[in-house]
Amino acid sequence: MENITFQYPSWYALLCILLGLAYALLLYFRDKAFREQSRYLNGFLGLFRFLAVTGIALLLLTPLLKRLITEVKRPVVIMAQDVSESVGAEMDEQEQAAYRQSWEQLRDALGKDYDVKEYAFGSSVREGVDFQFSDKLSNIADMLSTTYSLYSNQNLGAVILATDGIYNEGSNPAYVADKLGAPVYTVALGDTTPKRDLVIKRLFHNRIAYLGDKFSVQADISAENAAGSNSRLSVYKVEGSNSQLLQQFPLSIGANNFFETHEFTLDADKAGVQRYRVVLSEISGEASTANNVKDIFVDVLDARQKILLLANSPHPDLSALRQAISSNKNYDVKVAYINSLKDDVGSYDFVILHQLPSRANDAAGVINTLNQKNISRLFIVGAQTNLARLNQVQGLASIRSGGDNTNEVQARIAPNFGLFKLSENLQNNLINFPPLIAPFGEYDVQGDGQVLLTQRIGKVDTRYPLMVLGQEGKAKAGVLCGEGIWKWRLFDFLQHENHEVFDELATKTVQYLSLKEDKRRFRASLSKNIFNENENIYFDAELYNESFELVNEPDASLVITDSEGKDFSYTFNKSGNAYQLNAGILPTGNYSFRASTNYNGENLTYNGQFSVQPIQLESYETTADHATLRLLSSQYGGQMLFPAEMERIPELIRDKGTVKPVIYQTSKTKPAINLKWIFFLLFGLLAVEWFLRRYFGGY
């Protein structure tokens, strides 16, 4: 219904009427032009002019039309179905069909009085229910929180939650902070009867281990109604379709409510993502054996760098360095002597040359190999060092000595050194360390060398370098211009009862020199190496031109290969200056991948590997938790029912008396002058008046 209001006092409308009447009388009362015509013509013309002038005058008062709109919104009823595996496992096909029919009948019955919204929940919450019961997780709290987020500001009448009460992700649904403000009716699915069952509840382990190390795994084992039974805990290593038995433990179940923890240690003997399987042997009468098996994946990293301590002859410095560097488990250190060297120097990541080149051995073959393979190196100068040859094979420090004389020099931290940071503890204590033996002579820093340590001779701080680090070509290099650092390590222990100061200096120096920059121009990466079976696998890739600028002009492809050799081919999407790819969800197992592209005629590739691990949570808890559902319904003012009672829910909602439609009223206001029909009415009145005057000779 529309009402009319004016922006001015309503009695102004009377003036508009009087104005129209005066205009019509003035124009037609004494007009004799139409006296010969019908005596009603003047009256009609005056009426038309009166209506037109009155209407125009009224529009000048800016009248507004106000409409009151009433809308009735029916209450919203949420029907949420748990589609996790534990729910479907308790129903055969016939029972599922009957339950689905009951669900649809309930939905149709509620649809007569309410707006019904259906949701499925498990690993995630989504609209619509397909009754597949395939979700690997169950998160009831997420369903309640989502309902609150979407419908808390609407007329939410009731929530119907059909689940077995088992949740293995998210918080306890009874303690969800968001209050729905509507009754929750739970449909209790599943079976609460404890079954005879043996379960691997949890496996605790490190996701990452280092090659050659040992790592422990803790297994929590529980059993229901299995007192007096005997089982066996077996640990296997799985490679493709083959399983290798590693360890076995007997298991005696002494009570119906049984729980025990076993801990065992495994060897990280192979790099890459390794798959291990823990198995409990079946006991008689066991309800389910799916929860007797659990797989774990451990990413074994071959991060250890091979470091060679190559010396001209035995020296206590070698032992001190080996012990300090070996304190970092990422380094594999070996000591060798130049005259008995059998290893291939090219197979090492970093080489320390102690008093080499020497007067007896110029180490030409070793140094040539280091240069050819761009292997970083550290020269340690001593009494046996051939200084002239040393100046030739490195370009960081020049030592000009006139003879065999030496100096005792203490170390000072160079103030402008910036290749890496040293702790305050090291800086404060290094100045007190005993002196090293350095050649007497002139010292200069050359090339890109940065001085880490300078020499203090007696009480004089000099600018002579004691340790220089820097880049030489494609490899890093360093020169320690003195021997006797074994005394530093002993002095450190004497002062602090540990070797932390010396070990920090040694390991940080080695870390800087041995760190290799990734110069590959095409790289592909994953956010992690181990994925759950319900996760999408995303790849990123980067391509660099010869100037190491990021480009993505050519297409890039990816081939994923499973453990059986089957290939899955993809093409990267271009995103900004890089590449992205969503490979989707893959079956459980180990995979390798090969990313490739062709840039300016050059084939560039990148290889890697990852694994997909199964989610087995739904098979580890099979006894329905109706107590949680009963508590939940009570908390929200609803009621727990069983599937056979679902048809009662519409009646229970009506009897509640609080679930009612909500009436919303809104008013809309618009100026009357915007109505087109008023324009055409006024135009028509004036046009008819003009036509009649013209027709009867008034113009």
C-alpha positions in Angstrom: 0.0 0.0 0.0 1.3 3.5 -0.9 0.8 6.7 1.0 1.5 10.2 -0.3 3.3 12.9 1.7 4.4 16.4 0.9 7.6 18.3 1.7 5.5 21.3 2.6 2.4 21.7 4.9 -0.5 19.8 3.5 -2.8 22.8 3.4 -0.6 24.1 0.5 -2.6 21.6 -1.6 -5.7 23.7 -1.1 -3.8 26.7 -2.6 -2.9 24.5 -5.6 -6.6 23.7 -6.1 -7.6 27.3 -5.8 -4.8 28.2 -8.3 -6.1 25.7 -10.8 -9.8 26.8 -10.3 -8.8 30.5 -10.6 -6.9 29.8 -13.8 -9.8 27.9 -15.3 -12.4 30.5 -14.4 -10.3 33.4 -15.6 -9.7 31.7 -18.9 -13.1 30.3 -19.7 -15.8 32.0 -17.5 -16.1 35.1 -19.7 -14.8 33.5 -22.9 -17.4 34.0 -25.7 -15.4 32.2 -28.4 -17.4 29.0 -27.9 -20.8 30.4 -27.2 -22.1 29.1 -30.5 -20.9 25.6 -29.6 -22.3 23.2 -27.1 -23.0 24.8 -23.7 -20.8 22.0 -22.1 -17.7 22.8 -24.1 -16.5 25.6 -21.9 -17.1 23.4 -18.9 -15.0 20.6 -20.3 -12.2 22.9 -21.4 -12.2 24.6 -18.0 -12.1 21.2 -16.3 -9.1 20.1 -18.3 -7.2 23.4 -17.6 -8.2 23.1 -13.9 -6.8 19.5 -13.6 -3.6 20.3 -15.5 -2.7 23.5 -13.5 -3.7 21.9 -10.2 -1.5 18.8 -11.0 1.5 20.9 -12.0 1.1 23.0 -8.8 0.9 19.9 -6.7 4.1 18.6 -8.2 5.9 21.8 -7.2 5.2 20.7 -3.6 7.5 17.7 -4.3 5.1 15.0 -3.1 6.6 11.6 -2.0 5.1 8.2 -2.4 5.8 5.9 0.5 5.3 2.1 0.2 5.4 -0.3 3.2 6.8 -3.8 2.1 6.1 -6.8 4.3 8.3 -9.9 3.9 7.8 -13.2 5.7 10.9 -15.3 6.1 10.5 -18.9 7.0 12.9 -20.4 9.6 16.0 -22.1 8.3 16.6 -25.7 9.3 20.1 -27.1 8.8 20.4 -30.9 8.0 24.0 -31.9 8.4 25.2 -35.4 7.6 28.5 -37.0 8.7 30.0 -38.7 5.6 33.2 -40.0 7.2 34.3 -43.6 6.7 33.4 -44.7 10.3 29.7 -43.9 9.7 29.5 -45.9 6.4 31.4 -48.8 7.9 28.5 -49.6 10.2 25.9 -49.8 7.5 25.6 -52.3 4.6 24.2 -51.2 1.2 20.6 -52.1 2.1 20.8 -50.1 5.4 22.4 -47.2 3.7 19.5 -47.1 1.1 16.9 -47.3 3.9 18.6 -44.5 5.8 18.9 -42.3 2.7 15.2 -42.8 2.1 14.4 -41.7 5.7 16.7 -38.7 5.3 14.9 -37.6 2.1 11.5 -38.1 3.7 12.5 -35.9 6.7 13.9 -33.2 4.3 10.6 -33.2 2.3 8.5 -33.0 5.5 10.5 -30.1 6.9 10.5 -28.3 3.5 6.7 -27.7 3.9 7.2 -25.2 6.7 10.9 -24.4 6.7 13.8 -23.5 4.4 15.9 -26.6 4.5 19.7 -26.4 3.9 21.6 -29.7 3.5 25.3 -30.0 4.3 27.8 -32.9 4.4 30.8 -32.8 6.8 33.8 -34.9 7.5 37.2 -33.7 6.2 35.4 -30.5 5.2 32.0 -28.9 5.2 30.2 -28.6 1.8 26.7 -28.1 0.7 24.7 -31.1 -0.5 24.8 -34.7 0.7 26.0 -37.6 -1.6 26.0 -40.4 1.0 29.4 -41.7 -0.2 30.8 -42.0 3.3 34.4 -41.6 2.0 35.9 -38.8 4.1 39.1 -39.7 6.0 38.4 -37.4 8.9 35.5 -36.3 11.0 35.3 -32.7 12.3 31.9 -32.0 14.1 33.1 -28.8 15.6 33.8 -27.4 12.1 30.2 -28.1 11.1 28.8 -26.2 14.1 31.2 -23.3 13.6 30.3 -23.1 9.9 26.6 -23.1 10.7 27.2 -20.2 13.2 29.2 -18.2 10.6 26.6 -18.6 7.9 23.3 -18.4 9.8 23.8 -16.7 13.1 22.3 -13.5 11.7 19.3 -15.3 10.1 16.2 -16.9 11.4 17.9 -20.2 12.3 15.2 -22.6 13.5 17.0 -25.8 14.3 20.1 -27.9 13.4 19.8 -31.6 12.7 23.2 -33.3 13.1 23.4 -37.0 11.9 26.7 -38.5 13.1 28.2 -41.3 15.2 29.8 -38.8 17.6 33.3 -39.8 16.6 35.6 -36.9 15.9 39.3 -37.1 15.1 39.9 -33.6 14.0 39.0 -30.3 15.6 37.9 -29.6 19.1 35.3 -31.3 21.2 32.0 -30.2 19.7 30.4 -29.8 23.1 32.9 -26.9 23.8 32.5 -25.0 20.6 32.6 -21.3 21.7 30.1 -20.1 19.1 26.5 -20.5 20.4 24.0 -21.3 17.7 21.0 -19.9 19.4 18.9 -22.8 18.0 18.1 -26.3 19.2 20.3 -29.1 18.0 18.7 -32.5 17.2 21.3 -35.2 16.9 20.6 -38.4 15.0 22.8 -41.1 16.7 24.4 -43.4 14.1 26.8 -46.2 14.6 27.1 -48.8 17.3 28.1 -48.0 20.9 28.8 -51.7 21.8 32.5 -52.2 22.4 33.9 -54.7 19.9 36.7 -57.2 20.3 39.4 -55.2 18.6 43.1 -54.6 18.6 44.2 -51.1 17.5 47.4 -49.2 16.8 46.1 -45.9 18.3 49.1 -43.6 17.4 52.6 -43.7 16.1 55.0 -40.9 17.3 58.1 -40.3 15.2 60.3 -37.7 13.6 59.3 -36.7 10.1 62.9 -36.0 9.3 66.0 -38.0 10.0 69.6 -37.8 8.7 71.3 -40.5 6.7 73.3 -42.8 9.0 71.4 -41.8 12.1 69.0 -43.8 14.2 65.5 -42.6 15.1 62.9 -43.9 17.5 59.3 -44.7 16.9 56.7 -44.9 19.7 53.6 -47.1 19.2 50.5 -46.7 21.4 48.5 -50.0 21.3 45.0 -50.5 22.8 42.6 -53.5 22.9 39.0 -54.0 23.8 37.4 -57.2 25.1 40.6 -59.2 24.2 41.9 -60.3 27.6 44.1 -63.4 27.4 44.9 -62.9 23.7 48.4 -62.9 22.2 49.5 -60.8 19.2 52.7 -59.8 17.6 54.0 -56.3 16.7 56.0 -56.3 13.5 57.9 -53.5 11.8 58.5 -53.5 8.1 60.2 -51.3 5.6 58.1 -50.9 2.4 59.8 -50.3 -0.9 57.3 -50.5 -3.8 55.4 -53.8 -3.6 58.1 -55.4 -1.4 58.2 -55.4 2.4 61.2 -56.2 4.5 60.8 -57.3 8.1 62.9 -55.2 10.4 61.8 -56.0 14.0 59.2 -58.1 15.9 57.9 -57.9 19.4 55.5 -60.3 21.2 52.4 -58.8 22.7 50.3 -60.3 25.6 46.9 -58.7 26.3 46.2 -58.9 30.0 42.9 -57.0 30.4 39.8 -56.2 28.4 40.6 -52.5 28.7 44.2 -52.8 27.5 46.8 -50.0 26.6 50.5 -50.3 26.1 53.3 -48.3 24.6 56.2 -49.9 22.6 59.3 -48.0 21.5 61.7 -49.2 18.9 64.7 -47.8 17.0 65.2 -47.8 13.3 68.2 -47.0 11.1 68.1 -44.2 8.5 70.2 -46.2 6.1 68.9 -44.8 2.8 68.3 -41.3 1.6 64.9 -40.1 0.5 61.4 -40.6 1.8 61.2 -44.0 3.4 58.0 -45.8 4.2 57.7 -48.0 7.3 54.7 -50.2 8.2 53.8 -51.3 11.8 51.5 -54.3 11.9 49.7 -56.1 14.7 48.8 -59.7 14.0 45.1 -60.5 14.1 43.5 -62.1 17.1 40.5 -64.5 16.9 37.1 -62.8 16.7 38.5 -59.4 16.0 35.9 -57.0 14.6 38.2 -55.1 12.3 41.8 -55.6 11.1 42.0 -52.3 9.2 43.3 -50.6 12.3 46.0 -53.2 12.9 48.2 -51.6 10.3 49.6 -48.1 10.2 52.2 -46.6 7.8 54.6 -43.8 8.6 56.8 -41.8 6.3 60.2 -40.5 7.3 62.2 -38.1 5.1 65.8 -39.2 5.3 68.1 -36.4 4.3 71.5 -36.9 2.9 72.6 -33.5 4.0 76.1 -34.5 5.2 78.9 -32.9 3.3 82.1 -34.8 2.8 85.1 -32.9 4.1 88.7 -34.0 3.6 91.4 -32.9 6.0 94.5 -33.4 3.7 97.8 -32.8 5.5 101.5 -32.9 4.5 102.2 -34.8 7.7 100.7 -35.7 11.1 99.9 -32.7 13.3 97.8 -32.0 16.4 95.8 -29.4 14.4 94.2 -32.2 12.5 92.6 -33.8 15.5 91.4 -30.5 16.8 89.8 -29.6 13.5 88.3 -33.0 13.0 86.6 -33.0 16.4 85.3 -29.5 16.0 83.8 -30.0 12.5 82.4 -33.4 13.4 80.4 -31.8 16.2 78.0 -30.8 13.4 76.3 -34.1 12.3 75.9 -32.6 8.8 79.6 -33.0 8.1 81.4 -36.3 7.4 85.1 -35.6 8.0 88.1 -37.7 6.9 91.8 -37.2 7.6 94.3 -38.2 4.9 98.0 -37.5 4.1 99.2 -36.3 0.7 101.8 -39.1 0.3 99.4 -41.9 1.0 96.2 -40.4 -0.6 94.0 -43.0 -2.2 90.6 -41.2 -2.3 89.4 -39.2 -5.2 89.6 -35.6 -4.0 86.9 -34.7 -6.5 84.3 -36.7 -4.5 84.6 -34.3 -1.6 82.5 -31.1 -1.0 85.3 -29.2 0.8 89.0 -29.8 1.4 91.3 -28.4 4.1 94.9 -28.3 3.0 97.1 -28.4 6.1 100.6 -27.1 5.2 100.1 -27.8 1.6 101.6 -27.1 -0.9 104.7 -28.0 1.1 108.3 -27.9 0.3 108.3 -31.7 -0.3 105.0 -31.9 -2.2 103.5 -29.1 -4.3 100.1 -30.9 -4.4 99.6 -29.9 -8.0 97.3 -32.8 -8.9 95.1 -32.1 -5.9 94.9 -28.4 -6.5 94.2 -29.0 -10.3 91.2 -31.2 -9.3 89.9 -28.7 -6.9 90.1 -26.0 -9.6 88.5 -28.2 -12.3 85.5 -29.2 -10.1 85.2 -25.9 -8.3 85.6 -27.4 -4.9 86.1 -24.9 -2.0 89.3 -25.2 0.0 91.0 -23.8 3.1 94.8 -23.4 3.3 96.5 -23.7 6.7 100.0 -22.3 6.7 102.8 -23.8 8.7 106.5 -24.3 8.9 106.4 -26.9 6.1 104.4 -24.7 3.7 106.0 -23.6 0.4 105.0 -19.9 0.6 106.0 -19.1 -3.0 103.9 -22.0 -4.3 101.0 -21.0 -2.0 101.0 -17.4 -3.4 100.6 -19.0 -6.9 97.7 -21.3 -6.1 95.5 -18.8 -4.3 94.8 -15.1 -4.7 93.4 -14.0 -1.4 96.6 -13.5 0.7 100.2 -12.9 -0.2 103.0 -13.8 2.2 106.5 -12.6 1.5 109.0 -14.2 3.9 112.8 -13.8 3.8 113.6 -17.1 5.6 112.4 -19.6 8.1 111.8 -17.2 10.9 108.4 -17.2 12.6 106.3 -15.0 14.9 103.9 -15.8 17.7 100.7 -14.0 16.8 97.4 -13.7 18.7 94.1 -13.3 16.9 91.9 -10.3 16.8 88.5 -10.1 15.1 88.6 -7.8 12.1 86.1 -4.9 12.7 84.8 -4.8 9.1 84.2 -8.5 8.5 80.7 -9.2 7.2 80.6 -12.6 5.6 78.9 -14.1 8.6 78.2 -13.2 12.3 80.2 -14.3 15.3 78.8 -14.4 18.8 79.8 -11.9 21.5 81.1 -14.9 23.5 83.5 -15.8 20.7 84.6 -12.2 20.2 85.2 -11.6 23.9 87.2 -14.8 24.5 89.2 -15.1 21.3 91.5 -12.3 22.3 92.7 -14.4 25.2 93.6 -17.5 23.2 97.2 -18.5 23.0 99.3 -17.4 20.0 99.7 -19.3 16.8 103.0 -19.7 14.9 103.0 -17.6 11.7 105.8 -17.0 9.1 107.8 -13.8 9.6 107.4 -11.5 6.7 105.1 -9.1 4.8 101.4 -9.9 4.4 98.9 -8.4 1.9 95.2 -9.1 1.2 94.4 -9.6 -2.5 91.4 -10.1 -4.8 88.0 -10.4 -3.1 89.5 -11.5 0.2 87.9 -10.4 3.4 89.9 -10.5 6.6 88.3 -12.4 9.5 91.2 -12.4 11.9 94.2 -10.0 12.1 97.6 -10.6 13.8 98.6 -9.2 17.2 102.4 -9.4 17.5 103.5 -8.9 21.1 101.5 -5.9 22.2 101.1 -4.4 18.8 97.9 -4.8 16.8 98.8 -5.1 13.1 96.9 -5.0 9.9 98.4 -8.3 8.8 95.8 -10.9 8.1 95.7 -14.1 10.1 92.6 -15.6 8.4 91.3 -14.4 5.0 88.1 -15.7 3.3 86.6 -15.0 -0.1 85.5 -16.1 -3.5 88.0 -17.3 -6.1 86.3 -18.0 -9.5 83.4 -20.4 -8.9 84.7 -21.7 -5.6 85.2 -20.2 -2.2 88.6 -20.3 -0.5 90.3 -19.3 2.7 93.8 -19.0 4.1 94.8 -19.4 7.8 98.3 -17.9 8.1 99.4 -19.8 11.2 99.5 -23.3 12.8 98.8 -24.4 16.3 95.1 -24.0 16.6 95.0 -27.2 18.7 96.1 -25.0 21.5 93.0 -22.9 21.1 90.7 -25.9 21.6 92.6 -27.0 24.7 92.6 -23.5 26.1 88.9 -23.2 25.5 88.2 -26.3 27.5 90.6 -25.2 30.2 88.7 -21.9 30.6 85.1 -23.0 30.1 85.1 -26.8 30.4 83.7 -27.1 26.9 84.8 -26.3 23.3 81.9 -24.0 22.3 84.1 -21.0 21.4 86.6 -22.9 19.2 83.9 -25.1 17.7 81.8 -22.1 16.7 84.8 -20.5 14.9 85.7 -23.7 13.1 82.1 -24.7 12.1 81.1 -21.3 10.9 84.2 -20.9 8.8 83.6 -24.4 7.3 79.9 -23.7 6.8 80.7 -20.5 4.9 83.4 -22.1 2.7 81.5 -25.3 2.0 78.1 -23.8 1.3 77.3 -24.2 -2.4 75.1 -21.7 -4.2 72.3 -23.2 -6.3 73.3 -22.1 -9.8 70.7 -24.2 -11.6 68.7 -22.0 -13.9 65.5 -24.1 -13.8 64.2 -25.3 -10.4 61.0 -26.9 -9.2 59.9 -27.1 -5.6 57.2 -28.5 -3.3 56.1 -27.0 0.0 57.0 -30.3 1.7 58.0 -33.9 0.8 55.3 -35.8 2.6 51.6 -35.2 1.8 48.4 -36.6 3.3 46.2 -38.6 0.8 43.5 -35.9 0.9 45.8 -33.0 0.1 46.3 -31.3 -3.3 50.0 -31.3 -4.4 51.2 -27.9 -5.6 54.4 -27.4 -7.5 56.3 -24.1 -8.1 59.0 -23.6 -10.7 61.4 -20.9 -11.6 63.4 -20.3 -14.8 66.3 -17.9 -15.0 68.1 -16.5 -18.1 71.8 -16.2 -18.5 71.8 -13.1 -16.3 69.8 -14.9 -13.6 66.7 -12.8 -14.3 63.4 -14.6 -13.7 61.5 -15.4 -16.9 58.7 -17.8 -18.0 58.5 -17.4 -21.7 58.8 -21.1 -22.7 56.3 -23.7 -21.6 57.3 -26.0 -18.7 56.1 -29.6 -18.2 56.2 -32.0 -15.3 56.1 -35.8 -15.3 55.3 -37.6 -12.0 56.2 -41.3 -11.8 54.8 -43.6 -9.1 56.6 -46.6 -7.6 55.3 -48.9 -10.3 56.8 -46.8 -13.1 53.5 -45.2 -14.3 53.8 -41.7 -15.5 51.4 -38.8 -15.0 52.1 -35.8 -17.3 51.2 -32.1 -16.6 51.9 -28.7 -18.0 52.8 -25.8 -15.7 50.6 -22.7 -15.6 52.4 -19.4 -16.0 52.0 -17.1 -13.0 53.7 -13.7 -12.9 57.3 -14.5 -13.8 57.2 -18.0 -12.6 55.3 -21.3 -12.9 52.7 -23.0 -10.8 50.9 -26.4 -11.0 48.2 -28.1 -9.0 48.7 -31.9 -9.5 45.6 -32.7 -7.5 45.2 -35.6 -5.2 47.4 -38.7 -5.7 47.1 -42.3 -4.3 49.3 -43.2 -1.4 52.9 -44.2 -2.2 56.3 -42.8 -3.2 56.7 -40.7 -6.3 59.5 -39.1 -8.3 59.1 -36.1 -10.6 60.9 -34.5 -13.4 60.3 -30.9 -14.5 61.6 -29.8 -17.8 61.7 -26.8 -20.2 63.6 -25.7 -23.3 65.0 -22.2 -23.2 66.9 -20.7 -26.2 67.6 -24.3 -27.5 68.9 -25.5 -24.1 67.1 -28.4 -22.4 66.8 -27.7 -18.6 65.5 -30.3 -16.1 65.0 -30.7 -12.4 64.4 -33.9 -10.5 62.9 -34.6 -7.1 60.7 -36.9 -5.1 57.8 -36.9 -2.6 55.4 -39.3 -0.9 51.7 -39.5 -0.2 50.8 -41.1 3.2 47.4 -42.6 4.0 45.1 -41.1 6.6 43.9 -44.0 8.7 42.2 -42.2 11.6 38.7 -43.3 10.8 39.6 -47.0 11.2 41.1 -46.5 14.7 38.0 -45.5 16.5 35.0 -47.6 15.6 32.8 -47.4 18.7 30.2 -44.7 18.4 30.2 -41.9 21.0 26.5 -41.2 21.7 27.3 -39.6 25.0 28.8 -36.6 23.2 25.7 -36.3 21.0 23.4 -36.5 24.1 25.4 -33.8 25.8 25.4 -31.6 22.6 21.6 -31.9 22.2 21.1 -31.1 25.9 23.4 -28.1 25.7 21.5 -26.5 22.8 18.0 -27.4 24.0 17.4 -30.2 21.5 17.1 -34.0 21.7 19.1 -37.1 20.6 17.2 -39.5 18.4 18.0 -42.7 16.6 17.5 -43.2 12.8 14.2 -45.0 13.3 12.9 -41.9 15.1 13.8 -39.3 12.5 10.2 -38.8 11.4 9.5 -37.3 14.9 11.8 -34.3 14.3 9.2 -32.0 12.5 6.8 -32.5 15.4 9.5 -31.9 18.0 10.4 -28.6 16.3 6.8 -27.5 16.2 6.2 -28.4 19.8 9.3 -26.3 20.7 7.2 -23.2 20.0 10.2 -21.0 19.4 10.7 -21.8 15.7 8.5 -19.3 14.0 8.5 -17.2 10.8 10.0 -13.7 11.1 8.1 -10.7 9.5 10.4 -8.0 8.0 8.9 -4.6 7.1 10.7 -2.1 5.0 9.5 1.2 3.5 10.5 2.6 0.2 10.1 6.3 -0.7 10.3 7.9 -4.1 9.3 11.3 -5.6 5.9 11.3 -7.4 7.4 13.4 -10.1 9.4 10.3 -11.2 6.1 8.5 -12.1 5.9 8.6 -15.9 2.1 8.2 -16.0 1.7 11.6 -14.3 3.6 13.2 -17.0 1.5 11.6 -19.7 -1.7 12.4 -17.8 -0.8 16.1 -17.6 0.4 16.1 -21.2 -2.8 14.4 -22.3 -5.0 17.0 -20.5 -3.2 19.9 -22.1 -3.1 18.2 -25.5 -6.9 17.4 -25.5 -7.6 21.1 -24.4 -5.4 22.4 -27.2 -7.0 20.1 -29.7 -10.6 21.1 -28.8 -9.8 24.8 -28.8 -8.1 24.4 -32.2 -10.9 22.3 -33.6 -13.6 24.7 -32.5 -11.8 27.8 -33.7 -10.4 29.0 -30.5 -7.0 29.7 -32.1 
